[in-house]
Amino acid sequence: QVQLVESGGGLVQAGGSLRLSCADSGRTLRTFTGYTMGWFRQTPGKEREFVTAITWSGNIFQSDSVKGRFTISRDNAKNMVFLQMNSLKPEDTAVYYCAVRRAGSYYTRAPLYDYWGQGTQVTVSS
């Protein structure tokens, strides 16, 4: 069973940086190929928002709100995905979720993802 676990969240001042990581503690992703990995975020009372995604072949999709500041990468050998967040703003404050989509496109749509982590809190102070 895929069990995604995020790490790296925390409290940072505006303008600072954080690096999030996501790994499969269930060690099931290693049996998959072709899957897309994405990052979403959510604040209380709002829907889960697409941040960025990276396909198996390395194609990257990003929300306009994070372009030029956030960078997604993945290590297929380790079945991990990373999110480097620079120039953080208070509006980036949210719970960040890692997700995996086995197949298909429409990478920005949260309901189409098959597996989710529990989330990690990112708080950016002004």
N, C-alpha and C positions, 0 to 999 in steps of 0.2 A: 504494500500500500504506500502511495506517495504521501509523505509527511513533510511538508515544507516548514522550515524554521528560519525566521528572519533574525538578524542581529545587527547591532551597530547604531541603533537609535539612541537618542539622548537629548540633552539640553545644550543649545549652542546660541551664541549671540548672532544677531543679524550681521551678514557679511562673512560668517564663518562657513566651515565645511564639515560634512559628515560622509561616511562611506557605509552603506548598508550592504549586507551579504544575505544570501538565501541559499540554503542547502536542503537536500532531501534526507532527513534522518532515517526514513524507511528504506533507503537504498533501493528504491524501485525504479527511479528515473534512469538508472544506468541500463535498464532493459529497453528503454524507449529510444527512438530516433525521430528526428523531424519535428520536434515540439518547439513551440514558442514560449518564451518566458517573459513575463511582464511585471511591472510595478504599478500599483494603484494606490490611492490615498483617500482617506475619508475623515471628515470632521463631523462632530455631533449634529444630527438633524439634516445632514446632506447625503446625497447618493455617493456611492463609491466613484471616484474620479480617475480616469486614465491618466497615467503619468508618462510611461514609456514602455516599449516592448522591443524585443530582439528575437528574430527568427533563428532557426537552426543554422541557416547559412550566413547569418550576420546582418541581415537587413534590419535597420532600426527605424522605429516610429516614435515620435515624441509629441507631447502636448505643446502647444505654442507657449504655454506659461513657463515651461522649463527649458526651452531651447537656448543653447548657449551657456547654460548653468549646470545642468544635470547630464551625466553620461552613463549609459548602461553598457555593461559588458557581460560576457559569459565565458565559462570554462566548461566545454562539453565533456572533457575527460573527467572532471570532478562533479559534473552535473550541478553547477552552481551559477548563480547570477549575482551581479553586483550593481550598485547604484552609487556613483560618486556625485555628491551634491555640493556644489560650490555656490558662493554668493547667495547664501540662504537668506530668505526674507521671512518676516513674521507670518505672512500668508501661506508659507509652506508648512506651517504647523499642522500636523495631522497624524493619524495612524497610517503607516505605510505597510501595504500588503504585497507579498510576492505571489505570483500566480503562474500556472502552467496551462497551456492549451495544447492538446495532443495534435490537432490537425485543423486546417481551415484558415481563412483570412479574417477580416474584420477584427483586427487585433485590439481595437480600442474599446470593445464592448465587453464589459465585465461578465455578464451572464453566460458568455460563450466560453469562458475559461473553466477547465475541468477540476483543477486543484488549487487550494488556497492555503496560505500560511495563517498564523494567528495574528500577525501584525506586530509592528514595533513602533513605539511612540517617538515622534520627532517634534521637538518644541524649539521654536526660534524666538528668542526674546529681542525686543527692540531696544 
